[in-house]
Amino acid sequence: MCSATPFSFRFTNPCPKHIVNNPANNLPVNPSEKLITPENQHAVISDIVTPLANMDYLSQLKVKKKWSGKILRKIKEMPIPKVQTTLHTIIPSPVVDHYRNKDEFSIRTGVDGNPKTVGYFAGSPAKGDVVCIGPKGLKNMKPHHTKLAEVFQELVRESPLKACHDLHDGGFWRSITVRSNQKGDTMVVIVTHPNGASKEEEEGAKLLIKERFLDYNVTSLFYQSSPHTRAPHDVVPYELLMGEPHIYEWIGEYRFRISPDSFFQVNVEAAPLLYDKAIHFVDPSPKSTLLDLCCGTGTVSIFASKMFRGCVGIDAIKHAIDDAEFNASSNHVFNCHFTTGLVEKSLGRILSELDMSPELSAILNPGRSGCNKRVTNTLRQSLQIRNLVYISCKADHPNVMSNFYELSHPKFDGVPFQLTDVQPVDMFPHTNHCELMLVFRR
């Protein structure tokens, strides 16, 4: 049994790993010297995950518009040719509360000293006072996701197997991811560490997982035993313990299949606003081909398919490409083609295959740390690409800012782009975070 004596933690400037794998929390909150106690822990985690939750929505949008302007000013301060750039009014989310369709929860010691606490991290790793706090009451999260995190915590605490706080500490239980669609279908993925249990103990844990989630209307229940920080299906396969292998989601007139490790926008009701605006900015034409870079499940390509001669998507996750191909076929879209691979390794080959295409446009939607320099270099050297939309969920990341510089400065090989438009889209109400579309033309 764990000590019943409550721990006290001083909450200092949070590190990037506080909200582990929560893409809605990329931006830092203000430093604080708040002491974390059992009584205030949920208020503390709310301040980290949803720092704008106590503002009315119009005030939240003003904060994000101001941040977008700050990003534009930083770009303008770079030693690049000066051009006129329009900062557009932020596009609000049509839904403000309980919008997230995917949440991932990790395990660590809680404020009460229990090492099997499921939730998000707060504290300072440098000072050794990181604590895990459950997601209770977060405004951006679906209550059903919170409930399933609680179910997992109960399971882990009843299990004799240790929690895994570090990949080398010999623990077993690692995390739970919950995905859901608007219909209410739910996918649960439990991740463990293979060194934390014998084969017999692992099989017993799988049975316990199935028994525990049987009563919670879970559509898909997956299990992954991985020694890596993160691993796609083709590296460490997901095992389907119960239910269907996929869930499905509608966006507009299109239906999309989603696998455990496929990327899909977490705010599905705001997604069409993002896609429509991005497609508008690349000036669609029936003579032009769209490059959909980091395409995920093919949503952008499929949305754009009626306005382009064709679309070509690239993504590193094989499951995502499998979903993209299925989604195109099932939606009777036949001018979209998808390929698995890193964009920096695949883009040059794709461009050589499209060398007879009169016009190319590109939408690049990389992860929060941006893209490899080889991508920006290849884009510059393709004179067919006239319009490029770069979608960033963390535009102030140093590598993302470097990408903007690499696209714009004349000193690099190829023809530079000019930043003409910046369009913020609020995909993440209650957080400091928003998607930023940067439109480059030449």
C-alpha positions in Angstrom: 0.0 0.0 0.0 1.1 3.6 -0.7 1.6 6.1 2.0 -1.6 7.9 2.9 0.4 11.1 3.8 -0.3 13.8 1.1 2.7 15.1 -0.8 3.3 18.8 -1.2 4.7 20.0 -4.5 5.6 23.5 -5.6 4.4 24.1 -9.1 7.1 26.1 -10.9 7.5 27.0 -14.6 6.1 23.9 -16.4 8.3 21.9 -18.8 7.3 20.7 -22.2 6.5 17.2 -20.9 3.9 18.3 -18.4 1.0 17.3 -20.5 2.5 14.3 -22.1 1.3 13.8 -25.7 -1.4 16.4 -25.4 -1.2 18.5 -28.6 -3.6 21.0 -27.2 -0.9 22.2 -24.8 2.1 23.3 -26.7 2.4 26.8 -25.4 3.9 27.6 -22.0 1.8 29.0 -19.2 3.0 31.7 -16.9 5.4 30.7 -14.2 3.8 30.1 -10.8 4.9 29.3 -7.3 1.6 27.6 -6.4 1.9 24.7 -3.9 0.1 21.6 -5.3 -2.1 20.0 -2.7 -4.9 17.4 -2.8 -7.4 20.2 -2.5 -6.1 22.4 -5.4 -4.6 19.8 -7.7 -7.4 19.9 -10.2 -7.4 23.7 -10.3 -3.6 23.5 -11.0 -3.9 21.0 -13.8 -6.8 23.1 -15.3 -4.5 26.1 -15.3 -1.9 24.1 -17.2 -4.1 22.3 -19.7 -6.8 25.0 -20.2 -5.2 28.3 -19.0 -7.9 30.4 -20.7 -10.9 28.4 -19.4 -11.9 31.2 -17.0 -12.2 33.8 -19.9 -15.2 34.3 -22.1 -14.7 33.0 -25.6 -14.3 36.4 -27.3 -11.5 37.2 -24.8 -9.8 33.9 -25.6 -9.9 34.8 -29.3 -8.3 38.2 -28.7 -5.4 36.5 -26.8 -4.8 34.1 -29.8 -5.1 36.9 -32.3 -2.5 38.8 -30.4 -0.2 35.8 -30.3 -0.6 35.3 -34.0 0.5 38.9 -34.5 3.5 38.3 -32.4 4.5 35.3 -34.6 4.2 37.5 -37.7 6.3 40.2 -36.2 9.0 37.6 -35.4 9.0 36.5 -39.0 9.2 40.1 -40.2 12.2 40.7 -38.0 14.1 37.9 -39.9 16.7 39.1 -42.5 14.4 38.2 -45.4 12.9 40.4 -48.2 10.2 42.6 -46.9 6.7 41.9 -48.4 3.2 42.8 -47.4 1.6 40.1 -45.3 -2.1 40.1 -44.3 -3.0 38.9 -40.8 -6.6 37.6 -41.1 -9.2 37.6 -38.4 -9.1 34.4 -36.3 -11.6 31.8 -37.3 -13.5 30.7 -34.1 -14.3 27.1 -33.3 -18.0 26.2 -33.7 -17.7 24.2 -30.4 -16.0 25.4 -27.2 -16.4 22.7 -24.6 -15.7 19.0 -24.6 -14.5 19.0 -28.2 -11.4 16.8 -28.0 -11.8 13.4 -29.7 -8.4 12.0 -28.5 -6.7 12.2 -25.1 -3.6 10.3 -23.8 -3.0 9.8 -20.1 0.3 8.7 -18.5 1.1 7.3 -15.1 3.2 8.7 -12.3 3.0 9.4 -8.5 0.0 11.4 -7.5 -0.3 14.2 -4.9 -1.5 11.5 -2.4 1.8 9.6 -2.9 0.2 6.8 -5.0 2.6 5.8 -7.8 -0.2 4.5 -9.9 -2.0 7.8 -10.6 -3.3 8.3 -14.2 -3.5 11.8 -15.7 -1.2 14.7 -16.7 2.0 15.9 -15.2 2.7 19.1 -13.3 5.8 20.3 -11.5 9.5 20.7 -12.3 11.6 17.7 -13.4 14.7 19.7 -12.6 13.6 20.0 -9.0 12.4 16.4 -8.8 8.8 17.3 -7.9 6.8 16.1 -10.9 3.3 14.9 -9.9 0.5 13.3 -11.8 -3.0 14.8 -11.6 -6.2 13.2 -12.9 -8.1 15.1 -15.7 -11.2 15.7 -13.7 -13.3 18.8 -14.7 -11.2 19.9 -17.8 -13.5 21.9 -20.0 -12.0 20.7 -23.3 -12.3 17.0 -22.5 -15.3 14.7 -23.0 -16.5 13.3 -19.7 -16.5 9.8 -21.1 -12.7 10.1 -21.7 -12.2 11.2 -18.1 -14.3 8.2 -16.9 -12.3 5.7 -18.9 -9.0 7.2 -17.5 -10.5 6.6 -14.0 -11.4 3.0 -14.9 -7.8 2.4 -16.1 -6.4 3.9 -12.9 -8.6 1.5 -10.8 -7.4 -1.4 -12.9 -3.7 -0.4 -12.5 -4.0 0.1 -8.8 -5.6 -3.3 -8.3 -2.9 -5.0 -10.4 0.2 -6.4 -8.7 2.3 -5.2 -11.6 4.3 -2.0 -11.2 3.6 1.2 -13.1 6.2 2.3 -15.6 7.4 5.9 -14.8 10.6 5.5 -16.9 11.4 3.1 -19.8 14.2 1.5 -17.7 12.6 1.3 -14.3 11.1 -2.3 -14.7 7.5 -1.1 -14.6 4.7 -2.5 -16.7 1.7 -0.1 -17.0 2.5 2.9 -19.1 -0.5 4.8 -20.6 -4.1 4.9 -21.9 -5.3 6.7 -25.0 -9.0 7.3 -25.6 -10.4 8.3 -29.0 -14.0 8.8 -29.9 -16.3 10.1 -32.7 -19.3 12.3 -32.7 -21.6 9.3 -32.7 -20.1 8.1 -29.4 -18.0 5.1 -30.6 -14.9 4.8 -28.5 -11.4 3.4 -29.1 -9.1 2.6 -26.1 -5.4 1.8 -26.5 -3.5 0.5 -23.5 0.3 0.6 -23.6 2.6 -1.4 -21.4 6.3 -2.2 -21.2 7.4 -5.7 -22.2 10.1 -5.9 -19.5 7.6 -5.2 -16.7 6.0 -8.7 -16.7 6.4 -12.3 -17.6 4.5 -13.7 -20.5 2.1 -15.3 -18.1 1.6 -12.1 -16.1 1.1 -10.2 -19.4 -1.7 -12.6 -20.5 -3.4 -12.2 -17.2 -3.2 -8.4 -17.5 -4.8 -8.6 -21.0 -7.7 -10.6 -19.5 -8.1 -8.0 -16.7 -8.2 -5.2 -19.3 -10.9 -7.0 -21.3 -13.0 -7.7 -18.2 -12.7 -4.2 -16.8 -13.7 -2.4 -20.1 -16.4 -4.8 -21.1 -19.1 -2.7 -19.3 -18.2 0.6 -20.8 -19.4 0.3 -24.4 -15.9 0.4 -25.9 -16.0 0.0 -29.6 -12.3 -0.9 -30.1 -10.0 -2.1 -27.4 -6.3 -2.3 -28.3 -3.1 -3.4 -26.5 0.5 -2.5 -27.3 3.5 -3.7 -25.5 6.3 -1.3 -26.4 9.8 -0.5 -25.1 9.9 2.7 -27.1 8.7 6.2 -26.2 6.2 6.0 -29.1 6.0 3.3 -31.9 3.6 2.9 -34.8 1.9 -0.3 -35.7 4.5 -1.4 -38.2 7.3 -1.2 -35.5 5.3 -2.6 -32.5 1.9 -4.0 -33.6 -1.3 -3.1 -31.9 -3.2 -6.1 -30.7 -7.0 -6.0 -30.9 -8.3 -7.4 -27.6 -12.0 -6.7 -28.2 -14.4 -5.1 -30.7 -13.8 -3.5 -34.1 -10.4 -2.7 -35.6 -11.5 0.9 -36.5 -13.8 3.7 -35.6 -15.3 6.1 -38.2 -16.0 9.8 -38.3 -17.9 12.0 -40.6 -16.6 15.4 -41.7 -19.0 17.1 -44.0 -20.1 14.7 -46.7 -17.1 12.4 -46.2 -16.7 9.4 -43.9 -13.2 8.6 -42.5 -11.8 5.4 -41.0 -9.4 5.9 -38.1 -6.8 3.4 -36.8 -5.1 3.5 -33.4 -2.0 5.4 -34.6 -3.5 7.5 -37.4 -3.5 11.3 -37.1 -6.9 12.9 -37.1 -7.8 16.5 -36.0 -8.9 16.5 -32.4 -11.6 19.1 -32.9 -13.6 17.5 -35.7 -16.3 20.2 -35.8 -13.7 22.9 -36.5 -11.7 20.7 -39.0 -13.8 21.7 -42.1 -13.1 25.3 -41.4 -9.4 24.6 -41.4 -9.5 22.5 -44.5 -11.7 24.8 -46.6 -9.5 27.8 -45.8 -6.2 26.0 -46.6 -7.6 24.8 -49.9 -8.8 28.3 -50.7 -5.4 29.7 -50.1 -3.6 27.3 -52.6 -5.9 28.6 -55.4 -7.4 25.3 -56.5 -7.6 24.6 -60.2 -8.7 21.6 -62.4 -5.3 21.9 -64.1 -3.4 21.7 -60.8 -2.2 18.8 -58.6 -2.2 19.2 -54.8 0.7 17.8 -52.7 -0.7 16.9 -49.3 2.4 16.6 -47.1 2.0 14.8 -43.8 -1.5 13.8 -45.0 -2.6 11.6 -42.1 -5.9 9.8 -43.0 -6.2 11.8 -46.3 -8.8 14.3 -45.1 -7.3 17.3 -46.9 -6.8 15.4 -50.2 -10.3 14.1 -50.1 -11.8 17.5 -49.3 -9.8 19.0 -52.1 -10.3 16.3 -54.7 -13.2 17.9 -56.5 -11.2 21.1 -57.1 -7.9 19.6 -58.3 -6.8 17.5 -61.2 -5.4 15.1 -58.6 -4.0 14.9 -55.1 -0.9 13.1 -53.8 -0.5 12.5 -50.1 2.6 11.5 -48.1 2.7 10.3 -44.5 5.3 8.3 -42.5 2.6 6.2 -40.7 1.6 3.2 -42.7 -1.7 2.7 -40.8 -2.6 6.3 -41.7 -1.9 5.7 -45.4 -3.9 2.5 -45.3 -6.8 4.5 -43.8 -6.3 7.3 -46.4 -6.5 4.8 -49.3 -9.6 3.2 -47.8 -11.2 6.6 -47.2 -10.7 7.7 -50.7 -12.1 4.5 -52.1 -15.1 4.3 -49.8 -15.9 7.9 -50.5 -15.7 7.3 -54.3 -12.8 9.6 -54.7 -10.5 8.3 -57.4 -8.0 11.1 -58.1 -6.2 10.8 -54.8 -3.1 8.7 -54.4 -1.1 8.1 -51.2 2.4 6.9 -50.4 4.0 5.8 -47.1 7.3 7.4 -46.2 9.1 10.4 -44.6 8.3 13.5 -46.5 12.0 14.5 -46.7 12.8 11.1 -48.4 9.7 10.8 -50.6 9.0 14.3 -51.9 11.8 14.4 -54.4 10.7 11.2 -56.0 7.0 12.3 -56.1 8.0 15.6 -57.7 10.1 13.8 -60.4 7.0 11.7 -61.2 4.9 14.9 -61.5 7.5 16.8 -63.7 5.0 17.0 -66.5 2.3 18.6 -64.4 1.8 22.2 -65.4 0.9 23.4 -61.9 1.5 22.2 -58.4 0.2 23.4 -55.0 1.2 22.1 -51.6 -0.3 21.9 -48.1 2.3 21.0 -45.5 1.0 20.0 -42.0 3.9 18.7 -40.0 4.1 17.9 -36.3 4.6 20.6 -33.7 8.4 20.6 -34.3 8.1 21.4 -38.0 9.7 19.6 -40.9 13.2 18.5 -41.9 15.3 21.2 -43.8 15.4 18.8 -46.7 11.6 19.4 -47.2 11.9 23.2 -47.4 14.9 22.8 -49.8 13.0 20.4 -52.1 10.0 22.7 -52.1 12.1 25.7 -53.1 13.7 23.8 -56.0 10.4 22.8 -57.5 9.4 25.7 -59.7 6.1 24.1 -60.4 4.9 24.9 -56.9 3.4 28.3 -56.9 1.3 28.2 -53.7 2.3 26.6 -50.4 0.2 26.6 -47.2 2.2 25.7 -44.0 -0.1 24.6 -41.2 1.5 24.8 -37.8 0.2 23.8 -34.4 3.2 25.4 -32.7 4.4 28.2 -34.9 6.8 29.6 -32.2 8.8 26.4 -32.1 12.5 27.2 -33.1 12.6 24.6 -35.9 9.2 25.8 -37.3 10.6 29.4 -37.3 13.7 28.1 -39.1 11.4 26.5 -41.7 9.8 29.9 -42.4 13.3 31.4 -42.8 14.4 28.5 -45.1 11.4 29.0 -47.3 11.9 32.8 -47.6 15.6 33.7 -47.7 17.2 34.2 -51.1 20.6 32.6 -50.0 19.3 29.0 -50.2 19.1 26.9 -53.3 16.0 27.3 -55.5 13.5 30.2 -55.7 12.3 31.6 -52.4 8.7 32.0 -51.4 7.0 35.1 -50.0 4.7 35.1 -47.0 1.5 36.7 -48.1 -1.1 35.7 -45.6 -1.4 34.4 -42.0 -4.6 32.8 -40.9 -5.2 31.7 -37.3 -7.9 29.0 -36.7 -8.9 28.2 -33.2 -9.0 24.5 -33.0 -8.3 24.4 -29.3 -10.6 26.6 -27.1 -9.6 27.2 -23.5 -5.9 26.7 -24.3 -3.2 29.2 -25.5 -2.9 27.2 -28.6 -4.3 27.6 -32.1 -3.5 26.4 -35.6 -1.7 28.9 -37.8 -1.8 28.8 -41.6 1.0 30.6 -43.3 0.6 31.2 -47.0 3.7 31.3 -49.1 3.6 32.3 -52.8 5.9 33.0 -55.7 
